[in-house]
Amino acid sequence: MKTNEKEALKQKTLAELNEALGKAKEKKFNLLFKHSTTPIANPMEIRAVRREIALLQTLINQKKEQN
């Protein structure tokens, strides 16, 4: 994830972050499901989504602590 994308995520509200987290988890599930049946073209995409989920969870926890 690029730096400007991270900065854009930091500006989002808690509700928007939770929505993005749900979408990222769904994307991870779909990628893992596809990868278990047939190998996907870019398996590094799974790692990228996993890291995106971690970033979103970190930002959500930071926003909760601020309030």
Backbone hydrogen bonds, N-H to C=O, Kabsch-Sander energy under -0.5 kcal/mol:
donor,donor_aa,acceptor,acceptor_aa,energy
6,K,2,K,-1.9
7,E,3,T,-2.4
8,A,4,N,-1.7
9,L,5,E,-1.9
10,K,6,K,-1.9
11,Q,7,E,-0.9
12,K,9,L,-1.2
17,L,13,T,-2.2
18,N,14,L,-2.3
19,E,15,A,-2.1
20,A,16,E,-2.3
21,L,17,L,-2.4
22,G,18,N,-2.0
23,K,19,E,-2.0
24,A,20,A,-2.3
25,K,21,L,-2.4
26,E,22,G,-2.0
27,K,23,K,-2.3
28,K,24,A,-2.3
29,F,25,K,-2.3
30,N,26,E,-2.4
31,L,27,K,-2.5
32,L,28,K,-2.7
33,F,29,F,-2.4
34,K,30,N,-2.6
35,H,31,L,-2.6
36,S,32,L,-1.8
37,T,33,F,-1.3
38,T,34,K,-2.6
45,E,42,N,-1.8
46,I,43,P,-1.1
47,R,43,P,-0.7
48,A,44,M,-2.0
49,V,45,E,-2.3
50,R,46,I,-2.3
51,R,47,R,-2.3
52,E,48,A,-2.0
53,I,49,V,-2.3
54,A,50,R,-1.9
55,L,51,R,-2.3
56,L,52,E,-2.5
57,Q,53,I,-2.5
58,T,54,A,-2.2
59,L,55,L,-2.5
60,I,56,L,-2.4
61,N,57,Q,-2.3
62,Q,58,T,-2.2
63,K,59,L,-2.3
64,K,60,I,-2.2
65,E,61,N,-2.0
66,Q,62,Q,-1.6
67,N,63,K,-1.3
